[in-house]
Amino acid sequence: MSQFPVEDGELVIGGMPLSRLAARVGQTPFYAYDRSLLTRRVAELRRPCPLP
């Protein structure tokens, strides 16, 4: 998944390493969302499509 960077061999979501997120949540599995990524995707969907 190219939208999530990998730093020092670890997936980073919303600027936070996945291991730190898991420690904060306290258990796995869990869902993690990147708010800025979701906001960009929603903005893309709301843009009008050009007519052919």
Backbone as ProteinMPNN parsed JSONL, in Angstrom:
{"seq_chain_A": "MSQFPVEDGELVIGGMPLSRLAARVGQTPFYAYDRSLLTRRVAELRRPCPLP", "coords_chain_A": {"N_chain_A": [[0.849, -1.171, 0.0], [0.907, 1.946, -1.049], [0.182, 4.428, 0.036], [0.813, 4.582, 2.7], [3.665, 5.337, 4.445], [6.861, 3.696, 5.016], [9.045, 3.602, 7.626], [12.188, 3.075, 8.933], [11.767, 0.338, 8.602], [9.174, -0.014, 9.477], [5.648, 0.289, 9.312], [3.962, 3.378, 8.968], [1.312, 5.22, 10.154], [-0.677, 7.967, 9.837], [1.425, 9.504, 10.749], [2.407, 8.109, 12.892], [4.24, 5.37, 14.168], [3.343, 1.958, 13.574], [3.69, 0.081, 15.682], [3.645, 1.712, 17.927], [1.04, 2.721, 17.797], [-0.366, 0.305, 18.221], [0.425, -0.245, 20.845], [-0.787, 1.877, 22.157], [-3.504, 1.344, 21.684], [-3.747, -1.139, 22.888], [-4.505, -3.722, 22.303], [-4.611, -6.219, 19.721], [-6.308, -7.55, 16.871], [-6.774, -4.283, 15.315], [-8.343, -1.391, 13.844], [-6.845, 1.168, 11.959], [-6.907, 4.477, 10.949], [-5.944, 7.061, 8.709], [-6.513, 10.29, 9.091], [-5.947, 12.539, 7.443], [-5.499, 11.347, 4.959], [-8.023, 10.188, 4.462], [-9.548, 12.545, 4.314], [-8.47, 13.748, 2.019], [-9.215, 11.827, 0.09], [-12.028, 11.951, 0.19], [-12.408, 14.579, -0.692], [-11.507, 14.27, -3.332], [-13.512, 12.585, -4.329], [-15.697, 14.277, -4.207], [-15.178, 16.183, -6.108], [-16.279, 17.488, -9.196], [-16.856, 15.424, -12.062], [-15.366, 15.621, -15.264], [-17.333, 16.181, -18.18], [-17.819, 14.077, -21.022]], "CA_chain_A": [[0.0, 0.0, 0.0], [1.832, 3.064, -1.2], [-0.215, 5.633, 0.743], [1.4, 4.569, 4.039], [5.123, 5.205, 4.357], [7.583, 2.768, 5.888], [10.23, 4.235, 8.175], [12.967, 2.126, 9.741], [11.179, -0.983, 8.472], [7.883, -0.088, 10.168], [4.556, 1.034, 8.713], [3.612, 4.593, 9.693], [-0.047, 5.642, 9.831], [-0.966, 9.256, 10.461], [2.637, 10.006, 11.376], [2.755, 7.321, 14.073], [4.606, 3.984, 13.863], [2.292, 0.986, 13.886], [3.894, -0.525, 17.007], [3.193, 2.69, 18.934], [-0.428, 2.691, 17.752], [-0.814, -0.937, 18.867], [0.634, -0.094, 22.288], [-1.821, 2.803, 22.646], [-4.801, 0.658, 21.643], [-3.668, -2.142, 23.942], [-4.772, -5.076, 21.824], [-4.721, -6.364, 18.273], [-6.246, -6.594, 15.778], [-7.517, -3.032, 15.407], [-8.357, -0.605, 12.623], [-6.183, 2.467, 12.07], [-7.208, 5.341, 9.813], [-5.197, 8.308, 8.597], [-7.535, 11.298, 8.839], [-5.609, 13.383, 6.295], [-5.708, 10.536, 3.766], [-9.472, 10.119, 4.259], [-10.009, 13.87, 3.905], [-8.086, 13.922, 0.605], [-10.023, 10.945, -0.753], [-13.387, 12.504, 0.14], [-12.333, 15.755, -1.563], [-11.432, 13.755, -4.702], [-14.828, 12.072, -4.712], [-16.647, 15.391, -4.32], [-14.86, 16.975, -7.29], [-17.109, 17.096, -10.352], [-16.188, 14.727, -13.151], [-15.55, 16.308, -16.555], [-18.232, 15.506, -19.111], [-17.125, 13.71, -22.272]], "C_chain_A": [[0.895, 1.234, 0.0], [1.434, 4.309, -0.42], [0.331, 5.692, 2.171], [2.905, 4.391, 3.93], [5.665, 4.153, 5.318], [8.852, 3.484, 6.324], [10.913, 3.269, 9.129], [12.322, 0.745, 9.752], [9.81, -1.136, 9.12], [6.857, 0.807, 9.481], [4.205, 2.223, 9.6], [2.24, 5.051, 9.218], [-0.344, 6.928, 10.59], [0.224, 9.82, 11.206], [3.096, 9.212, 12.589], [3.121, 5.892, 13.668], [3.53, 3.006, 14.344], [2.469, 0.351, 15.261], [3.437, 0.42, 18.121], [1.668, 2.766, 18.968], [-0.965, 1.466, 18.481], [-0.657, -0.843, 20.38], [-0.426, 0.833, 22.895], [-3.182, 2.14, 22.723], [-4.848, -0.423, 22.717], [-3.965, -3.559, 23.506], [-4.816, -5.069, 20.301], [-5.677, -7.507, 17.995], [-7.052, -5.327, 16.085], [-7.462, -2.349, 14.053], [-7.676, 0.723, 12.892], [-6.461, 3.247, 10.795], [-6.344, 6.58, 9.87], [-6.196, 9.383, 8.181], [-7.215, 12.152, 7.612], [-5.799, 12.628, 4.981], [-7.201, 10.43, 3.454], [-10.024, 11.447, 3.76], [-9.682, 14.12, 2.436], [-8.95, 13.064, -0.309], [-11.449, 11.467, -0.895], [-13.416, 13.72, -0.775], [-12.262, 15.32, -3.032], [-12.793, 13.279, -5.184], [-15.844, 13.184, -4.915], [-16.371, 16.282, -5.527], [-15.732, 16.53, -8.458], [-16.262, 16.421, -11.439], [-16.396, 15.516, -14.442], [-16.47, 15.487, -17.464], [-17.489, 15.206, -20.401], [-17.49, 14.625, -23.422]], "O_chain_A": [[1.57, 1.507, 0.992], [2.275, 5.185, -0.224], [0.311, 6.757, 2.789], [3.371, 3.394, 3.379], [5.015, 3.778, 6.294], [9.642, 3.922, 5.488], [10.278, 2.715, 10.027], [12.323, 0.059, 10.774], [9.33, -2.255, 9.296], [7.158, 1.942, 9.113], [4.155, 2.102, 10.824], [2.026, 5.247, 8.021], [-0.272, 6.975, 11.818], [0.055, 10.54, 12.191], [4.066, 9.591, 13.246], [2.388, 5.266, 12.902], [2.898, 3.21, 15.381], [1.476, 0.104, 15.945], [2.903, -0.025, 19.137], [1.072, 2.864, 20.041], [-1.907, 1.569, 19.266], [-1.52, -1.316, 21.12], [-0.9, 0.601, 24.007], [-3.927, 2.332, 23.683], [-5.87, -0.601, 23.379], [-3.708, -4.504, 24.252], [-5.033, -4.029, 19.68], [-5.832, -8.377, 18.852], [-7.891, -5.305, 16.985], [-6.63, -2.689, 13.212], [-7.9, 1.339, 13.933], [-6.271, 2.736, 9.692], [-6.045, 7.092, 10.949], [-6.672, 9.386, 7.045], [-8.109, 12.457, 6.822], [-6.221, 13.222, 3.988], [-7.599, 10.569, 2.297], [-10.88, 11.468, 2.875], [-10.512, 14.642, 1.692], [-9.373, 13.523, -1.371], [-12.016, 11.429, -1.987], [-14.354, 13.879, -1.557], [-12.894, 15.941, -3.887], [-13.181, 13.543, -6.323], [-16.762, 13.039, -5.722], [-17.239, 17.057, -5.929], [-15.906, 15.333, -8.686], [-15.119, 16.8, -11.69], [-17.491, 16.024, -14.685], [-16.39, 14.259, -17.506], [-16.632, 15.98, -20.828], [-16.992, 14.448, -24.534]]}, "name": "protein", "num_of_chains": 1, "seq": "MSQFPVEDGELVIGGMPLSRLAARVGQTPFYAYDRSLLTRRVAELRRPCPLP"}
